[in-house]
Amino acid sequence: MRGGRGLARLLEDHIAEWSERTGIAVEVWALPKREVPPAVANNVFATVREALDNVARHSGARVVSIALTVGRSGLRLTVSDAGRGFLPGTTGRGLVAMAAYFAEIGGRLTVNPVPGAGTTVSGFVPAEALAR
């Protein structure tokens, strides 16, 4: 996969198909306007795919919001829903996989669940990791 706009187009296509299939609306607040390395694009895409799958499987949310930006400080990803949430400290295959995808590209990922109020997945990859 090419990075940047290639990633944005891939995400747009996946999000549209996922929303159609699940009936869950997606608010896209931002997608990258510039290129990122293929490894970063692949792992960010895999993270978004896993986050959306978790929303569909577990959250009960009717809407999910996504923002993905690339700026001077690096790449930032947020996937947020207002579904069921879960107890902090809970872990599962999907959460472990998402953290691993970001760690593999020099980034970090946090998951902030709020029982009864939703979950926010936030990822950051510093600019120096994007230059590899």
Sequence and secondary structure as in RCSB ss.txt:
>XXXX:A:sequence
MRGGRGLARLLEDHIAEWSERTGIAVEVWALPKREVPPAVANNVFATVREALDNVARHSGARVVSIALTVGRSGL
RLTVSDAGRGFLPGTTGRGLVAMAAYFAEIGGRLTVNPVPGAGTTVSGFVPAEALAR
>XXXX:A:secstr
  STHHHHHHHHHHHHHHHHHH  EEEEEE   S   HHHHHHHHHHHHHHHHHIIIII  SEEEEEEEE SSEE
EEEEEE S    TT   HHHHHHHHHHHHTT EEEEEEETTTEEEEEEEEEHHHHT 
